[in-house]
Amino acid sequence: MYYVFLYLLFLPYQASVPPKVDGLGNDLIGVTTPKSLGRHIFREEDQVYAKGTLTLACPHIRVFKAPAVDIEGIRVSNLSLAFYDNKLFVISCDYSPALMNAFVSKHGKGDLLSKISLSQCATRQDKPLMIGGENWKSGDIQAVAVQMEGYTADCRQEEGTWLMIASQRIRALSSECDLGTRQDLSDRLVDGQRP
């Protein structure tokens, strides 16, 4: 009887706690390996190098990409999976309205991140790159939904949204490695929130 009472006491608390963020569909941070990927869907990218170099390789990192994948009945575009010593540590994909609805239904609303403004295009100072979004943390794993609009460093007008889920510990270990513009912008958005 005592255990039933304790269960009933904590039931409302358990119902209000969203499930932890640990990946996307069957792709789980720290669990998924390259061997488990569908070879007919994913393509391994070229070697990742340290930022700003063409010769300093990041041998621990492998990146696989798929143009589109169905995950739990939702079409996910531009899916990128990064592995550190063959364990998944970064997931990145377009953040479509359908994926947003499913993600928020499962994990609740994230904490809003303050927008940051980056003046990257010298000829379009009137249109800086505006970046904002939401943030979810679950232990070592952080998910960031990023919204971007404005002019990039090469003076192209860009607009987009993406979702990035990553192990912060492994991301820190690999911070010198170039995982692409999305990772850099996500990092800048999150870093801009720190005092």
Buried (B, 14 or more C-beta within 10 A) or exposed (E): EEEEEEEEEEEEEEEEEBEEBBBBBEBBBBEBEBEEBEEEBBEEBEEBBBEEEEEEEBEBBBBBBBEEBEBEEBEBBBBBBBBBEEBBBBBBBBBBEEBBEBBBEEBEEBEEBEEBEBBBBEEBEEBBBBBBBBBBBBEBBBBBBBBBBBBBEEEEEBEEBBBBBBBBEBBEBBEEBBBBEBBEBBBBBBEBEEE
